[in-house]
Amino acid sequence: MLLLGIETSCDDTATAVVRDGRDVLANVSTNQDEFHAKYGGIVPEIASRQHVALLSAAIDDALSRANVSLREIDGIAVTRGPGLIGSLLVGVATAKALAYAVRTPLYGINHLHGHIFSAFLDRPETPPYPFLALLVSGGHSQLVSVASATSMRILGRTHDDAAGEAYDKTARLLGLGYPGGPALDALARTGNPKAYAFPRHRPPAGSLDLSFSGLKTSVRYFLESDEGGAAPVEDVAASFQAAVVDVLIARVNAAFDLAHYNAVVLSGGVAANSGLQTALRAWCERRGVCSFIPPPKYCTDNAAMTAAAAFYQGASARIDPFSASADPDLSFERSFNDVPAGS
């Protein structure tokens, strides 16, 4: 089964052709960092206009690389939420038009579900159900119990800043520019993670929720202090990263104490972070649990994960090209069969 994936939830214009939910025949992605860098963050209007300019060519590129025509495609998978409404509209409108034109099924995918299925791509084995997904990105941080492709439940989520957002804001405090997460990760590798004791969020008993706003604020106050003004920037970066990683691993550990899982999936943009990957693999080895971490190209927003989600979720994700719509506030749970399926 060949699926064309389209992902435009934020500022990456991404397309892909995926066979049977695993084999990536083409993966095309164009980021817009140069357009947003001078603003220190993503400007929604710029993002949507760039999608309009790039998406048609990106679709043609993916089909060409996969050496298939649009009429050979068995279905089109598109991210319909959550995300920036202008960006989502470009992808959804394009997917609807293509699906109608070639009379092929259309699948509407929750962006966060897509991140979880990124761990299924380009590998001989897939995560065994039930598994725990640690989804950490610029806009979301949550732990998800995944019983099947269509049965997922959020166990804990951030109350304020997502992990990736905290990375970008802290990187800005350190003068590392935008996007700051990868730069901070690289700098942290050269620093002492025990140099400064930044706070670790501890939730109430029985909760798996997260919070990173206090950590970010603590770093800001520290940098404004006399000690912080003279602190080696690499040590600050390493100490900040250690605090984030400690919190995330603690939540994974707590989740396993509450229920049995066969594996851990790490996904989302922050899944590419070297410190987090190292810590999670070490934890999994100690607990005797399999870990599934996508390659960096599938950690950030991409369309291959969208196509993979459509393959595994099947009819539950099928939507009608006439009535399908973008939903910037699409909840994690409200994603299946809430749009009439096509005949």
Secondary structure by P-SEA (a helix, b strand, c coil): cbbbbbbccccccccccccccccccbbbbbbccccccccccccaaaaaaaaaacaaaaaaaaaaaaccccccccbbbbbcccccaaaaaaaaaaaaaaaaaabbbbbbbcaaaaaaacccccccccccccbbbbccccccccccccccccbbbbccccccccaaaaaaaaaaaaccccccaaaaaaaaaaccccccccbbbbccccccccccaaaaaaaaaaaaccccccccaaaaaaaaaaaaaaaaaaaaaaaaaaccccbbbbbccccccaaaaaaaaaaaaaabbbbbbcccccccccaaaaaaaaaaaccccbbbcccbbbbcccccccccccccccc
